[in-house]
Amino acid sequence: MSNTTSTEAKRKRAHQKAGQRRKKIQSKHSTLSNTELFAGFGEPGKPAPKK
């Protein structure tokens, strides 16, 4: 394999991996936890807060 071919392959792979890393970091906090999701419902066993 020529130097150019290997460099191009390496560069392409690096760009793909960079995108994957970015998406992975973004997805870390995309889903709310149960606490955050149900925070507006108030405490368990108590009536829901009025808006």
Helices and strands as residue ranges (DSSP letters): H 3-27, H 34-37, G 39-41
